[in-house]
Amino acid sequence: MDVAVQFSSGSGTASLSGFGAYAALEIPLLDGDVVGGISGRNETDGPAAPTAAVKLQPDGSLLPVPLFISGDAANISSLSTGSFMLVQKRVEFSDVPAGHFAEKAVYDLASRLILQGYQVNEPIAGLSEGADRFEPGQPVTRAEFAQVMVRALGLAGEAPQSSSFADVEPGAWYAAATDLAQQYGILQGYADGTYHPGNVLTRQEAMAIIARSMKLAGVEIKAEAQELDGFADGKLVSAWAQPAAAALVKAGIIAGNGSELQPFDPITRGELAVMIRRRLIQTSLINGDD
């Protein structure tokens, strides 16, 4: 499916490559393609059903974009024009068994090409398309998080010649992701202009970034700090992160770990999968239940 937008006037024709908000694109599904939801696991012998929507990038790579299956139609949400297609991806990770707290989120997002498996010896952040392990307890770095957010939200655009952050080299594998996320107002970095891509992301940092990303879908949740009173460590959340944490608690995107939010603990790959999936569902970018 190719999508292009042009404007004509007396002085000529201009093309529009991006939108200020998500545009909805609908692709009819054939008989046998309709599914009630996306599990992503290698557990069906039924007809091939789409699990992901992708946009063809100028360099030939595929960028996942949000996909919502509704009845006999696949609804794609995109922030840009281009060529789109539906694909199917089934995965199985040996360390995410049935009953794991992140099972549904991991398999759903992996089938949507947002998340990948993990291999210690891989040169790029341990991410590997063919890996049979997910490492749900592995902490997430700030560089990995930027890449996951770009893929989860379908952020597209041209990376600048120079990085938006002083400590992100233009040729680094994560440079395009951090720059794109910064352009869309999702990442802000530190006051000294750095991003610290190799640092482990804390839970409260993840909350702040995910809450900021809600605005891309036109959603802004107003919440008071009292939303955090139900957690034993709610008052330990840093002042700058309190509005985001309160908003995500109110929206049901975070529920804490038992009776605690653990704001300064590293966020793990499993926890991140759950949080991002809930965020996508809450903003109606993907379908699913929790």
N, C-alpha and C positions, 0 to 999 in steps of 0.2 A: 504494500500500500504506500503510494507516494503522496506526500502532502506538501503543497506549495501555496504561498500567499503573495499576490502581487497587487500593487496599487498603480492605477493609470491616471495621468493628468495631462494637461496640454504640453507640459515640458518633458514628458516621457513616462517610462514605467520603472517602478522600484519594487524590489522583492523584500519581503519580511522574513527574517530567519528565526526570530524568537518572539515569545509572548511574555507579557508581564505576569501572567497567571497561567495555570494549567488549562490547556485546551483539550476538549474531549473528542476522541476519534473512535468511531464504532466500526467494527468488522463483523459481519454476519458469520455465524458458525455453521458448518455443515452438519447434517444428521450424523449422530454418533460422536460428535466432538463435544457436546454439551456435558458439563460436569457440575455437580453440586458444590464443589469446592476443590481446592488444590492441596494435596497432601505432600506430593513430591517424592514419596518413597517408592522403591521398586517393589510394589505389592499388587500390581494389577495386570491382568491378562486381557483387559478390555481394549476398546479402540483407542488410538492415540488421541489424547486430548491436550490442548495447549496448556502449558504451565507458565509461560513467560511471553512477554512482548519485548522486542528489541528494536533499537534504531541502528541503522547502518552508518557508521562513522566515516569521515573522509579517508582515514587510514585503513579502512577495511575491517576494523574491529566492530564488535557488537556492544552497544550500550543498553543495559536493561532499562525499561521504562515501566511505570506502574500499570498493572493489568487487573481489571475487575470483570469477572465473568458474571453476566446477568442474563438469565434465560438462554436465548439462542444467539446472544451477541457477546463479543469481546470488546470491552470498553478500555481504550488506552488513554492515559493522561500524559500529555507531553508539554514541555515548555518551549519546544522548538519544532520547526518544520523538518522534513526529511523523508527517508524511506523506512518504513516499519514492516515488521513481519511477526508472526506468531510462531513459537517453537515449543518443543516439549523437552523437558529435562527430568530424568529420574535419578535419584541418588540414594546411597546407603552408606552410613558411617558406622564403623564397628564400635565406636565409643559413645554413640548416642542411641541407646537401646530403647525399647518401648517402655514408657513410664518415666523417662527422664524429664526433669522439669522443663527443659528447653526443646524437647522432641518436636513438638508441632511447629515451633518457630524456626528451628534449624532447617527442617526438611522443606518447609514452605518457602523460606527465603533462598535456600540453595536451589530449589527447582525453578525459582524466578531468576537465577543467575546472579543474585545479589551477594550471596556468600559462597565461599569455596572451601575445600578441605585444607588440611594443614600438614606440611612436611617440614621437619626441622632443618633439613639440608637444602631446602629450596632457596635460591638466591634472592627472591623477591618476597620479603615479609612472610616467608613460610607458606604462602598461598599456592595451592596446586589444584588444577582442574580435575586431575585424576586421583587425588589422594583419597584413601578410604578411612581416614580419621579426621575428626573435626576439632578435637582438643577444646571442648566446651569450657574447661576450667582455666584455659590459658588467658593471661591478662592481655588487653588490647592496647597497642600503642596509639599515639595521637595520629601518626601517619596512616596506620591501618584504618582507624576510625574515619578519617577524611575520605578514604577511598570507598568504604562501605556506604557512607552517606551519599556520595555522588551516585553510586550505582542504585541505591534504594530509591532515590528521588528522581533519577533520570536526568541529572544535570548535564547539559551539553553546552559547548561554546569553545572559543579559541583561547588557549592559554597564552598569557602575555609573554613577551620576550624575556622579561625579568620577573623574578618571583615576587609575590606580594609580601613575603616574609624574609627577613635578613638571613636566617639560618636554613633556608630551603633552596638547595641548588637547583637551577633550572632543569638539569638533566636527570634529577632523581626520579625514581619510579613513582613516587607519590606527589611530585611537584604539580602536575596538572590537576590532580584532585584537590589539593589544598588551595590552589589558586582559584579554581572554579567555585569551591565552597565559600571562599572569602568573597568572591564577586557577587554571589547570591546572598550574602549577608549572614551566612550560617556560622562561619569561623571568624574569630576576631583576633586570636593570638594574644600575646602579652604586650604590656605597655612599652617595652623596649623594641617592639617591632619584630620579635622572634616568635616562632611557633613551637619549638622543641619537639620535633616530629618523633624522636626516638623515646621520649618519655612515655611512661604508662599513663593511660587516661584514668582519672578518678571517676567515681560514680557521680559526684556532683557536677563535674565538668561535662560528662555525657548528658546529664539532665538539662544543663543550660543550653547545650548545642541543639538537642532534640526539640526543646521548647521553642528555640529560635526558628527552627526549621518549619514549625507548624504554620507560620505566617505565609509560607509559599503556597499553602493550600487554602489561604484565606481564613485561617482559624486562629483566633487569639483568645486564650482562656484567661479570664480574670479570676484570681484566687487570692485569698488572704493567707498570711503566714500561719494562721491558726490551723490550716489544713495539716500542718506538720506536727501538731500537738499530740496526735495519736501514736507517735513514734518515740521510743525512749531516748533517742539521740536527735530528735527533730530540731532542738535548739542549737545543736552543734553545726548545722548547715551554715556555710559562710553566707554573709549578708547578700553578696552579689548573686548567689545561687538560690536564695530562698524563694523569690518569685517563680522561677522556673520549676523548682522542686514542688512547690505548692500547686502549680498549674497541672503538672503531670500526675500528681496524686489525685487531684480533683477529677481529672479526665480518665483515671483508671489505667494510665500507662505505666506507672510504677506502683508497686504495692509493698515495697520494702522486703527485707530479708528477715522474716519473723516479725519481731516488734521493732526492728531497727532499719534505718535508711543507709547506714554505713557510708556517709558521704565522702570520706577520704580513702576508702578502700579502692583498689584497682577494679575496674569493671571487667568481667570475663567475657569471653566470646559467646558463651551460652546466655548470659544475662543481657548482653547487647542484642542478640538475636530476638529475645523476647521483647525488649523495649522497642526496638525498631518496628517489629511486626505490629505491635499494639498501636504504635504511632501511625502507621500506614492505614490500619483498619479504622482508627478513630477519625481520620480525615477522609475516609471513603475512597482512598486511592487503590486499595485492594480489598477483596472480599475475604471473609473468614470469621471464625469465632475463636474465643480465647479459652 
